[in-house]
Amino acid sequence: MTFEDIIGQDFLKTHLRQNINSGRIPHAQLYVGKRGVGALPMAIAYADYLMKQQDEGVGTMNPLTHPNIHFVYPVTTSDKVKSKPISSNYLTEWRSFIETNPYGSINDWYDLVGVGNKQGNIGVEEANDIVSKMSLKAFNGGYKVLIVWMAEKMNSMCANKLLKLIEEPADKTVIILVTEDEEQLINTIRSRCQIVQLNPLSEETIKNALINSLHTEEGLAQSIAHQSEGSYSRALDLLSQEPEDLQFEAWFIAWVRTAFQAKSNKQSINSLMEWSAEISKAGREIQKQFLDYSLRFFRQALLYNYGANDLVFMKLSDPSFKLENFAPFIDATNIAEISKEIELASYHIERNANPKVVLTDLSIKLTRLLHLKKV
């Protein structure tokens, strides 16, 4: 993974190269970017470029196997690892993941390692392993790099141990944290890192990547790029028509239809409870992704309602559900509260609240919010 492999982000790639060439190498960096914009590939490319600028004799090595580049990522128990999992237990899977799907999501990673409905994290056992690895002398001298992917998944014990490494850095040691949500990191870590912000990719960048890398027909590439929200991984999902996206659409349509009917049909509450029970059978990451999908859908409806059709990118597979019919019920009166309740539900699910209870509560609130009268 080199800078040349990364889609878009040209200014940032140039900036990072120049920093290394001039010797401006912060020991703690925080790469912030939403899913699919290339934060992890950028961190790996940075480490690769740093190694190649050193006279180590191993500068041309693959960064995934370089002895001075270490990786940490969320893990949990599985059929392979029964207890106290750490990243090195899944190193083979990790290399395969990066080589085949460098823009992949956390759920893609969990699917690959077969953790089922469990959530991964970065725990205290991992922290102890990090301290051990980073205390070793660099192979052939030079820099050592630690890349922590999905750093927001660190628990408090791990975060505090990593903080100590950041506060008392060893010579020629670089720690790169990669996150989709920097607000979930403790402030003491964020304040000690140089932040590298990755912006969403442009439609043109995504379109060209689909055409040049995957030989996608230009019209289809343009349509997918418009729907991708600046995320290359989202574009790949749309291109392959991931069953997950179709499932989210079906769940959402069933949800809002039932919630809308509840005003005149009290039996719909039972249907909403059944719906919540069904969604709660999915893994927590899937539940959170569905809530994110729902939040985007409501915002798209708002844009449509206010005539910003150029910003509406969602296309539905179900011909029986029309955005133009749904959009009038989403406006300035209820969008803020709908958004707040969905984000709160996702927060509670992240923290292991009972998903059936959380989703039922959210659904009942939605029955009221869909019928708020315009002010």
N, C-alpha and C positions, 0 to 999 in steps of 0.2 A: 504494500500500500504506500504509494508515493503521492506527492502533491499533484502530479499529472493525472492520477487516477480519480481525483475528487471532482465532482460536478459543480461547476460555478465557483462562487466565493473567491474570485480571482484577486481582488484587492487584498483580502485577508491572507491568501497564500503568499503573495508578494511581501506583505508586511512581516509575516512570520519568518520567511527566508532571510530577509534583511536583518531582523533582530539576531538570528543565529550567526549570520556572517559578521556582524559587528560586535559579537560577544555579549549582547544584551539578552541573557537567558535567565528569566525569573525562576527561582527554585520551586515556587508554588503557583500553579496556573489553574484557572477554572474555565472550562469550555462550556458555554451555555447555548443550547439550541434545541428547538422542538424536534420531535421525531422526523427523521428523513431529511434533515438539512445538511447532515454530514459532520456532526460534532465528533463522533468517534473516529471516522476515517481521518479527519483533520488532526486529531491528537496522535494517531499512529503515524501519519505522514510527517508530523513535526519530529517525533522521536526518531524516525528513519533518517530524516535529513540531518538531524543533530549527530547521529552516529556516523553518517557518511562524511561529515566535515572533520572527523577526528582521524588521526593517523593510528588506527588500531590494528590494521591488517585484517579486520573482519567487517569493514565498512559496507561491503556489498551484500551482507547477509539479509535474509528475509526478516523484517521487524517482528514477525510472529514467532520466530525461533531464535532471535538474537539473545545472547546470554545476559545482556545488560538492560533489556527491556522486559519489565514485569507487568502482568495484567491482573486486575481484580474486577470481579463482576458478581452480580447477585446469584446465589446458589441456594439450594435446599436439598433435603434428603430425597432420594429416589431409589429405584431398584438397584442402581449402581453403588450409591453411597447411603448407608443406613443411618449414620449419625455423624455429627460434627463436620458437616461438609465445608470445604474451602475451595477456592477457585482452581487450585492445582489439580484437584480431583477430576476436573472437567476440561483439562487443557486441550485434549485431542478434539473434543467437541467445539471448544472455543475457536481453535484455529480453523476448523471446517466452517464454522459460522461466519467468520470474518472473510474467508476466501470466497464463499458462495453468496453471502448476503450482508455486505458491510453496512448497508443502510437499514438493516433489519431492526425490528422493534423488540422490546423486552418480551413480548408474548411469543414472537418468533423464536427467541432464545429458549424460553421455557418449553416450547413445543419440541425443539430439537433435543433437549436433554431429558424430556419425558417426566416432568415434575407433576403432571396432572393438574389438579385444581389448587395446588399449594402456591403460596407466594414466596419468592426468594428474597433473601436479604444479604447484607454484608455484616457479619457478626464479629464477636470478640475473638473467635478462633482464627478468623481471617486476619484480624488486627495483629495477633501474635505472629502469624506467618509473615505478614508484611514487615514487622520489625526485624524478624530473623533474616528475611531476604535483603532488606535494605542495609543491614549491618555488614553484609559481605563486601569484600573488595571487588571493584569492577574488573571484569575480565579484560586484560591488556590495558588497564588504566582507563582514563576518560570518564565520561558521564554514565550514571545509572538513571533510568527513567522508570517511574511507576505510573501506570495509567489505570485510573479507577473509573470504570463505566457505570453509569446510573448511580452516581455517588449519593443521591438522595435516599438510596436504599440502605445506607449505613445505619446501624442502630447506635444508640448514644454511647455505649462503651467503645465501639469501634471508632466512632467519630472523635472521641476524646483522645484515644491513643494516636490516631492519625494527626490530630492537632499538635501533639507533642513533637512529632516528626517535622511538622511544618514550622513550628516555633523554634526548633533547634536543628536546623538542616545540616546534614553532613556535607562535606565538600563535594562539588560536582554531582549533586543529586537533584533531580527534577521530579516533582510530583504533579501530575496532571489529573485533575478531577473533571469528569464529563457528566453533565446533568441536563435533564429536560426541564427541571423545576428547581432553580437555585433557592427559592424561598423555603424549601424543605431542609436546606442545609443549615447547620448552626451558624449563627452570626460570626462567632470567633474564627471559624474556618473561612467563611466568605471574605471577611475583612483582611485576611492575610494572603489572599490569592490575587494575582493579576487576572482580571476577567477578560476572556476572549469571547465576544458575542457573535454568534452566527445567525444571520438573517434568513428568512424564508427564501427559497429559490424562485427566480422569476419564471413565468410561464414559458418564455422563450428558451431558457436554459433547460427546463425539464423536457420540453418538446424536442429540442435538438438531441438531448441525451437518449430519448426513446428512439429517435430515428437512427442515430449513428451507432448506438450500442446494441439495440434490439431489432433494428430494421423495421420499425413500426411505420405503417402507412401514415403519411403526413396529416391527413384529416383526422384520423383517430388519435394521433399523438397530440394534436392541438386540443381536441376535446378533452382528453385525459389530463393534459397539463392545466387546463382551465379548472378542472374539478379537484385538483390535487392539493390546493391550499399551500403551495410552496414546498411540499414534501415529496421527495423522490420515492420514498417507500410507499407512500399513499398512491402515487402514480403506478407503481408496480402492482399494488393490490388491485387497482382498478383495471389495469391491463389484463391481469389474470382472472378477473372476476372472482375474487376470493369468496368462498362460501360464507365466510365470517361477515362480510359486508352485507350480503343478502339476508343473513340471519338478523343483523342489526336492524335492517329496514323492516323486516317482518315483525320483529319485536316492537319497534317504535310505532308502526301503524296500528297494531293491535292495542297497544297501550293508550295512545291518544284517542282512538275511537271509543274504547271502553270508558275512559275518563270523561269524555265529552257526554256520553250517554247517561252518566251517573246522575245528572241533575234531574232527569225525568224518569229514570229507571233505577230505583234503589238496589235492585238485584245486581247491578253492575259492580257494586262494591265487592260482592263475592267473586265476580270475575277478575277484578283487579287483584284480589288476594291470591287467586289461582295463578294469575300472571306473575306476580311477585315470587310465588313459590317455584315457578318454572325457571325464572331467571336466576334465582338463588342457587340452582343446581350447577350453574356454570362457575368456572374459576373466578376468583376475585379480580384478576387482571382483565378478564373478559367483561366482567360487570363494569369495571371502571372505564374500559374502552367503549362499552355501549353507552354509558352516561355521557361520555365525551361526544360520541356520535349524536346523541339526542340534543345536547347543548348546541352543536353546530346546526342541527336541523332547525331548531327553534330560531336561531339567529338568521338562518337563510329565509325562513318564513317572514321574519320581521323585515328583512331587506326587500323581499318581494312585495310585502304589504305597502311599503313606502316608495315603491316604484324604482328601486335600485336594481333593476333586472340584470344589468351588466355584471353585478357582483354575485349573482345567484348561479352556483355551479352544480348543485346537487341534481342528479337525474335518477328518477325512481324506476325500478323494474316492475312494480305493481301498477298496472294501468287503472286500477279501481280507486287509487288514492291520488288526488290532484292537489298539488301545492297551491294552486290559485284558489282552491276552495278552503284550504286550511289556513292560509296566510292571514285572512281578515281577523282571525281570533288571536293573533299575536301582534301586540303593539306596545307603545310606551307605557301603557297601564300595567302590563303584567310581565314584560320580558325581564326586567331587573329581578323581580322576585322568583320567577321561574329559574333564572340562571343561578341565583343564590342557593335555592333549594337543591338543584342538581349538583352544584359544587360541594355543598355540605354533605349530601348523600355519598358522593365519591370519597370525601374526606373520611367519613365514618367507616366505609367499607375498607379503605386503605388501613384503618386501624382496628380491623378485625371485629367490627360490630356485626351483629346478626344481619346478613343481607336481606333475609325475608322481611324482617321488621323494618329495616331502613327503606326498602323499596315499596313496601305497603304504605308506610307513612308518606313517602314522596308521592305515591300515586293518589292518595286521598287529598293531599294538598293540590295536586294538579287538577282535580275535578273542580275545585273552587277557582283556581287561577285562570282556567280556560274560559270561565264565564264572567270574569270581572268586567264591569261596565266601564266604558271609556269615560275618562274625566273631561 
